[in-house]
Amino acid sequence: MKIRVSLGDADRERYGAPEELEVDPLKVSLREMVVLQKGVEIEGVVCTFDSPQAWRVALGKGDAFAVLALVWLGLRRAGLTPDLAAMDVSDDAGIRFDAEATDTGEPGKGRSRRGTTSSSRRTVRS
């Protein structure tokens, strides 16, 4: 599954980001997980997740820090390295969860991953 994030113009300018960011929530590096597990202080509150699974669950519930971490991961995937503790994103970020069919190498013969379909799209405004 891939998550696509479209940032507003001001956020794209602030971070030098492309129009759309892409994150696979199942692929979090160890360095990224260390940051999420150790936590960051935001406005005097330490925000943290025990595991990638805890982050994904919080993301599914629309947790604001989980969404901020998603954008941070998307920016990292785009080759940018913002400080998560200093980041801010406006609430007009559009997030699409795309479940894509797995390519089998044969035209027209995609194999869906368990529990997903190629047409599954959900947009969340945070």
Secondary structure, DSSP 4 states (H G I P E B T S, - for coil): -EEEEE--HHHHHHHT--SEEEE-TT---HHHHHHHHH-EEETTEEE--SSHHHHHHHHHTT-HHHHHHHHHHHHHHTT----GGG----TT-EEEEEE-PBP-SSTT--BPPTT--TTEEEEEE-
